[in-house]
C-alpha cells in the first residue's frame, strides 16, 4: 500500500497531463514515502492519455462514460487505500517541494493542508504568487474558497463524509464545508507548491452557468 495517492482526472488533454505527471514524479522522488499516481480518464475521445500512462508507468482507470470532473475524481477516490491523498486536474504543475512541505505540515496535526501557488499561463510562465489564508468554517459558509483541490488530506479524518459528484462543480465546496463542520483542522503551506495553469479550456476560468450557481448556493446553504 502506498503512503500517498494522487488522483488526477483527465479529459482530452494528454500533453498537459504528461507535463503534470512528470512534475508529480519529480516531487515524489524527493521523499522516502511511496506515492501512487492514479489517472482517471473521463472517457476521453482518444486513447492518447493511456499512451502517456504506459510511458510513465503510473496507474490508470478509464471510465466507460463521461461523468465530468467531479464524477471522475469520486471514481478515483474509490480506489484510494493510502493514509493520505490529493485530488488534481490534468493541467496543473506540482513544484518539487510539494510532498516535502505538505507532509511536514500535515504531521503537525492538520487534517487538510492546502498549498499556496503561482499563477501561470498555458506555457507555465510564472505570473504572481498567491498566498492562501487558512480555511475557516465561517469563510466556507460564506462561499469563500480558501482551500484548493490539490490539498493533501488525511484520509482517516473523513470519517463518514462521502463525495457527492451530483454537486458537479460545487462538489469540493460541499466536501470542504462538511470537513469544517465536523471540526477538521485546516492548514496551509505558505511557500507556493504548485502552478495554477490558466488556459482557454480551463473549467475554473469559465463563467459559472445558472445551474452552476444553483449548485454552489445549495452547497453554501447546507451549512449556513
C-alpha positions in Angstrom: 0.0 0.0 0.0 1.3 3.5 -0.9 1.6 6.2 1.7 0.0 8.8 -0.6 -2.3 8.6 -3.6 -2.6 11.4 -6.1 -5.8 11.1 -8.1 -5.6 13.0 -11.3 -8.7 13.4 -13.5 -8.1 13.9 -17.2 -10.2 14.5 -20.3 -8.8 15.2 -23.8 -5.5 16.9 -22.6 -2.8 14.3 -22.9 0.0 16.8 -23.5 -0.8 18.7 -20.4 -1.3 15.5 -18.4 2.2 14.3 -19.3 3.8 17.5 -18.2 1.9 17.3 -14.9 2.7 13.7 -14.3 6.4 14.4 -14.8 6.2 17.1 -12.2 4.5 14.8 -9.7 7.0 12.1 -10.2 9.9 14.5 -9.7 8.4 15.7 -6.4 7.7 12.2 -5.3 11.4 11.3 -5.9 12.4 13.8 -3.2 10.7 12.0 -0.3 11.0 8.5 1.1 7.3 7.9 1.2 5.7 5.9 -1.5 3.5 7.8 -3.9 0.8 6.2 -6.1 -0.4 8.2 -9.0 -3.9 7.2 -10.3 -5.0 8.8 -13.5 -8.8 8.7 -14.1 -9.6 9.1 -17.8 -13.1 10.6 -18.0 -13.8 8.7 -21.3 -11.5 10.9 -23.5 -12.2 10.9 -27.2 -8.9 9.2 -27.9 -6.6 6.7 -26.2 -3.7 9.2 -26.1 -3.8 9.5 -22.3 -3.4 5.8 -22.0 -0.2 6.0 -24.1 1.1 8.7 -21.7 0.4 6.3 -18.8 2.2 3.4 -20.4 5.3 5.6 -20.9 5.4 6.8 -17.4 4.2 3.6 -15.6 1.5 5.1 -13.4 -1.9 3.6 -12.6 -4.8 4.2 -15.0 -8.6 3.9 -14.8 -10.6 4.7 -17.9 -14.3 5.4 -17.2 -16.8 3.8 -19.7 -18.7 7.1 -20.0 -18.0 10.7 -19.3 -19.0 11.7 -15.7 -17.5 15.2 -15.5 -14.5 16.1 -13.4 -16.4 15.6 -10.1 -17.5 12.1 -11.2 -14.0 11.2 -12.3 -12.4 12.3 -9.0 -15.1 10.5 -7.0 -14.5 7.3 -9.0 -10.8 7.6 -8.4 -11.3 8.1 -4.7 -13.0 4.7 -4.5 -9.6 3.2 -5.3 -7.7 5.1 -2.6 -6.4 3.0 0.3 -3.5 5.1 1.4 -3.3 7.2 4.6 -3.1 10.5 2.6 -4.5 11.5 -0.8 -4.8 14.6 -3.0 -7.1 15.4 -6.0 -5.6 17.0 -9.1 -6.8 18.0 -12.6 -4.7 17.3 -15.6 -3.5 20.8 -16.3 -1.6 22.0 -13.2 2.0 21.5 -12.2 3.5 20.3 -8.9 6.5 22.1 -7.6 9.5 19.9 -6.5 9.0 20.6 -2.7 5.2 19.8 -2.7 5.5 16.5 -0.9 8.2 17.6 1.5 6.3 20.7 2.6 2.8 19.2 2.7 3.9 16.1 4.6 5.8 18.2 7.1 2.7 20.4 7.7 0.2 17.5 7.9 2.4 15.8 10.5 1.9 18.9 12.7 -1.6 17.5 13.3 -3.5 19.0 10.4 -6.2 17.1 8.5 -6.2 19.1 5.4 -3.1 21.0 4.1 -3.7 23.4 1.2 -0.8 24.9 -0.8 -0.2 28.4 -1.9 0.5 28.7 -5.6 1.8 30.6 -8.6 -0.5 31.7 -11.3 1.0 30.6 -14.6 0.0 30.9 -18.3 -0.6 27.9 -20.6 3.1 27.7 -21.2 3.8 27.6 -17.5 5.3 31.0 -17.4 5.0 32.4 -13.8 2.8 35.3 -13.0 2.1 36.3 -9.4 2.2 34.0 -6.4 -1.0 33.6 -4.3 -0.6 33.1 -0.5 -3.7 31.3 0.7 -5.1 32.0 4.2 -6.0 29.1 6.4 -9.5 27.9 5.6 -12.2 28.5 8.2 -15.7 27.3 8.5 -17.1 30.8 8.5 -15.3 31.7 5.3 -16.5 28.4 3.6 -20.1 29.1 4.8 -19.9 32.5 3.0 -18.7 30.8 -0.2 -15.2 32.0 0.1 -12.9 29.2 -1.2 -9.6 29.2 0.7 -8.6 25.6 0.2 -7.7 24.1 -3.2 -8.3 20.7 -4.8 -4.5 20.0 -4.6 -4.6 19.9 -0.8 -3.2 16.9 0.9 -5.8 15.2 3.1 -5.5 12.7 5.9 -7.9 10.0 4.8 -8.9 8.9 8.3 -10.2 12.4 9.1 -13.1 11.9 6.6 -15.0 9.6 8.9 -18.4 9.0 7.2 -18.1 12.0 4.9 -18.6 11.0 1.2 -18.1 12.8 -2.0 -21.2 14.0 -3.8 -20.5 14.1 -7.6 -24.1 15.2 -8.2 -23.0 18.6 -6.9 -20.7 18.8 -10.0 -18.6 22.0 -9.8 -19.7 22.5 -6.2 -18.6 19.0 -5.1 -15.4 20.2 -3.5 -17.1 23.2 -1.8 -19.6 20.8 -0.3 -16.8 18.5 0.8 -14.7 21.2 2.5 -17.7 22.6 4.3 -18.5 19.1 5.6 -15.0 18.7 6.8 -15.0 22.0 8.5 -18.4 21.3 10.1 -17.0 18.2 11.8 -14.0 20.1 13.2 -11.3 19.1 10.7 -8.1 21.1 11.2 -7.1 23.0 8.1 -3.5 24.2 7.5 -1.7 25.8 4.6 1.9 25.8 3.2 2.9 29.4 2.6 5.6 28.6 0.0 3.9 28.0 -3.4 3.8 24.3 -4.0 2.1 24.2 -7.4 1.4 26.2 -10.5 -2.2 27.1 -11.4 -2.0 26.8 -15.1 -4.5 29.2 -16.8 -5.6 28.4 -20.3 -8.6 28.7 -22.7 -10.0 25.2 -21.9 -9.8 25.5 -18.1 -13.0 24.8 -16.3 -12.4 27.2 -13.5 -11.9 30.1 -16.0 -15.4 29.7 -17.4 -18.2 31.9 -16.1 -20.5 29.8 -13.9 -23.8 29.0 -15.5 -27.1 29.5 -13.7 -27.0 25.7 -13.0 -23.5 26.0 -11.5 -24.7 28.9 -9.3 -27.6 26.9 -8.1 -25.3 24.0 -7.1 -22.9 26.5 -5.4 -25.7 28.1 -3.4 -27.1 24.7 -2.4 -23.6 23.8 -1.1 -23.4 27.1 0.9 -27.0 26.8 2.2 -26.4 23.3 3.5 -24.1 24.6 6.2 -25.1 28.2 6.5 
